[in-house]
Amino acid sequence: MKVIWPCPWFGDYRVPVFEELNNLFEYNFKVFYSKQDVTQSVDSKMIKRLGNSTEGLIGKTIRIGDHSSDFANKDLIIRYQPGLYKKIKDFNPDIIIVEAFGGWSMIGILYGILHRKKIMLFYERTAYVERNSPWWRTLYRKIIGKAIDAFLINGQLTREYLENGLGFKKQPKTEGLMVADSKGLENAVNSFPNEEKNELKKSLQLNSGLTYLFVGQIVERKGITQLLEAWEEHIQQHTEDNLLVIGTGILLEKLQHKYRGVQSIHLLGRIEYDEVYKYYAIANVFVMPTLEDNWCLVVPEAMACKLPIACSIYNGGHLELIEEGKNGYRFDPLKKESIIQTLSLFHHSNLNKMGNTSYFIVQNYTPEIAARKIYNACLSLYNQY
């Protein structure tokens, strides 16, 4: 069985999944990606860990629309990759896995139709994320999707969108495939000495209250503005609490200026990834107030570090990752009172027990498990030939 996956863009988190798939397919596996669209870190990791089973391609990317917003459907991204069809043909795959409904997918789907190959589509989005999708884009997806034999997806909300929003009820769907590579982070937290933890807490002037942590982009979509506004009221009741905010983005300077006089808010800016584990280690609760996300990967990272989670209902993974009252709580970041009430709940919760439950849940979402699920889905399709 030979499998090819033309995937123009992905983050570091996908590399270990590809590596595991390469082993499962006994190197009869190929990943093409857009060299100019992935980070240098991803490019170097792919070459190092997959060798001849991957190739970065140089093509063209065109963006039309509102570039200033990172909400979905505010612009149109068109990726054109000369020679991709020939590269797929030369590999002669039995199964083609395409990524969402973009330009590269059209090439893979066209090859699959013309050569009667099985086609799988990896998809992440939810009905909420696609709430502003124009009619022509939805129609395009409904037409293209008819050629798909099976879907690889995040979870329940993606399934509901594919089945109820796009009408793909009959095709099999494999869930639980959006995973974080958090083993290194987990190990670093476990080996962080208590003495250094205390030094870091002292340098940040953390008090005896709870320390809440946010890690992500400092942009409108992540809900950081709503979180900080609610925090000002939260701190009136829980005066010893602190909020650590890690990340960069267009709103950082503005928010640093606005909250410069609030001692409990620590807008730390960019922290190198190799140092982020220290902040997971000193936090009591992880907060994700996103206004729109398919499956926010920092949440399973925090869970791997045994943290309780306060999670937005607009994070596509909240149904799978949050067991209400057991490893955390859900809230609506568009309602200030919902944020305030949720933050307060952790003062009346068994945080150690919650953290252990987080860790237990996230063990079902590892690169190894995701790769095995994808492999089994491919094998099932292959057996239909």
C-alpha positions, 0 to 999 in steps of 0.5 A: 500500500502506497500513500501520498499526502500533499499538504501545503502547510502545517505546524511542528505538531504534525511532524511526529504524526508523519514520521510515525506514518512513514514507519507504519507504511514501511516508507511507502509514504510521501509528504509534499509541502510548500517550502515557503509556507511552513516555518524553517523549523518545520522544514528542517524537521521534515527533512531530518525525520522523514528523509526521502519520504518528504519534499518541500516544493516552491510554488506561489501563494496568493491572498485576496481579501482582508489580510489584517484579520485572522478570523476564518473566511476574511480572505481567500488563499490560493496556492498554485504548485507547478508540477504537483500532478506529475509528482503524484503520478510518479509516486503512483499511490494507492491512496491520496490524502488531501488537505481540506478543500484548497488548491493542492487538494483539487490536484490530488482529487483530480488525479484520484478520479482520473486514475481511480484511486481512493481519496481521503480528506483531512479536515479540521473546521467546524460549523462555528468557524465556518459561520461566515463562509460565503455561499459559493465556497460552501457550494464548492465544498459540497461538489468537491466532497462527492469525490471523497471516499473517507474523511480524517477529522478532529472530532465531533464538531467537525463531523457535525459540520461535514454531515449536517452543513455539507451533507457528507453523511455516508463517508466514513470519518476517523476522529481524534487526529489533531494532536500536540507533540507534548512529550518533550514539554511534559518531561521538561515540566517534570524535571524542573527543580522546585528551587528554580520554580520558586525563583521564577515565582519570586521574580514574577512576584507571584502571591499565595493565590492561584496563577492562571496561564494563557499561551497564544497569539495576542490577537482579537481572535484569541479572546485575550481582550475579553479575558483581561477585561474580566480579570479586572473584576476577578481580581477584586474578589481574589486579590492574590491571584495572578495571570501570566500571558505569553505570546506576541501579536498585534494587540500586545503593545496596546494591552501592555500599555493599558494594563501597565498599572495592574500588578496581577497581569503579567504580559510577558510577550514572546518566550522561547518555546524551549523556555515555555515549560517553566511557566506551565510548571508554575501555573495552577490553571490554564485559560483559553478564551479563544473566540474561534479555533478548530482545535487549539493545540496549546490546550492538550499541551497544558493537559499533558502538563497536568493543568486544569483547563478553563476553555472557551466554548468556541474552541472546536476541541472542547467536547473531547478535551473538557469533562465539565467539573472533572478536569476543567470548565467551559465558558463563553468568552463573549459574556464577561460574567461567564469568564468571571464565574469560571475563573472563580470556580477553580478556587473551590476545586481539587486542582491536583485531581483535575490536573491528573484527569487532564493528563489521563484524557490527553493520553488518547490524543498522541501522535502515535495514536493519531498515526495508527488511526490514519493507518487503519483508515487507509488500510480499510480503504485499500481493502476495498480495491 
